C-alpha cells in the first residue's frame, strides 16, 4: 500500500492556491492517552488544522522543549509503543482524510527496521516522516524506502544552516522543509523573531518549489498570521500540548480547548496570507 505523499502535496498546493499558509498541528502519540491523543488530533483537524504530525515519544528528545518533554514522559510512562503511534496515524487519517505525518528521532526507526517502518507507516495511511536528527548524508536508506512506499521525507533546517547545506537538504527532501524558526528547543515564544523570515527566504532560494513550513515558537493567532506572511505552513505543537496539560485530566475540556485553538490559529493563517507564494 502506498503512503499519502501525494495527498500532502495536494493539501499544501491547495493552501497556496488559496493564498494562505497551511496550518500544521503536532501532538505526541499516547498523550494524554492513546485514545485521547487520537481524539485530540482529530479535533485539531476538524477545528482548523490542514495537516497533523504525530510524535513518536522519545526518552531523550534533543529538539523538544519542556512542554513536549512532559507529554512524552506521560506517554512513555503509560507504555506507548510504535504500534500505538501507527494506530494513531491510521485512526486520525481514517477519521479525517487529512495528511498525517510521523515525527520521530532516528533511533526508534532504525531499531524497528527501516523498510518495515516505512511499509507500516504507509499501510496506516501516513503521508511521511519528519526526522530531525537524521543527517542528509546518512539518509539514503530511509529515502529509498520512503520513496518506494509513497512517503515524504521531511528534513529540518535551522538559522545556523549555511546556504550550501540548505541546498543539499532541499534537494534530498520531499513534502516540505521544516524550518526551525529559532535556535534551541521547541516551545511557545512571545515573538517568533526575524530569523524565521530570513531562514525561509534562504531555504526557498534553494528549494525548487518545495514548501517551507515554520515551527518552534507559534502559539497564537497573531504569531500564526505573522509567520503566514512569509511561510508556506505554520507548525504548532507546544501550544496544543499546553491545552491538554492545563485541562488537568478533564479530557473533554482539553479537547474543547484544542479545537478552539485550532480555529484561532486557522483564522490567523488565513488573515496572514502567504506573501512568499
HELIX and SHEET records of a PDB file:
HELIX    1   1 UNK A    5  UNK A   17  1                                  13    
HELIX    2   2 UNK A   34  UNK A   47  1                                  14    
HELIX    3   3 UNK A   66  UNK A   77  1                                  12    
HELIX    4   4 UNK A   82  UNK A   96  1                                  15    
HELIX    5   5 UNK A  106  UNK A  112  1                                   7    
HELIX    6   6 UNK A  114  UNK A  123  1                                  10    
HELIX    7   7 UNK A  136  UNK A  138  5                                   3    
HELIX    8   8 UNK A  140  UNK A  148  1                                   9    
HELIX    9   9 UNK A  163  UNK A  172  1                                  10    
HELIX   10  10 UNK A  195  UNK A  207  1                                  13    
HELIX   11  11 UNK A  221  UNK A  228  1                                   8    
HELIX   12  12 UNK A  238  UNK A  246  1                                   9    
HELIX   13  13 UNK A  251  UNK A  272  1                                  22    
SHEET    1   A 9 UNK A 152  UNK A 154  0                                        
SHEET    2   A 9 UNK A 128  UNK A 130  1                                        
SHEET    3   A 9 UNK A  99  UNK A 103  1                                        
SHEET    4   A 9 UNK A  51  UNK A  55  1                                        
SHEET    5   A 9 UNK A  22  UNK A  28  1                                        
SHEET    6   A 9 UNK A 233  UNK A 236  1                                        
SHEET    7   A 9 UNK A 211  UNK A 215  1                                        
SHEET    8   A 9 UNK A 176  UNK A 180  1                                        
SHEET    9   A 9 UNK A 156  UNK A 158  1                                        
END                                                                             
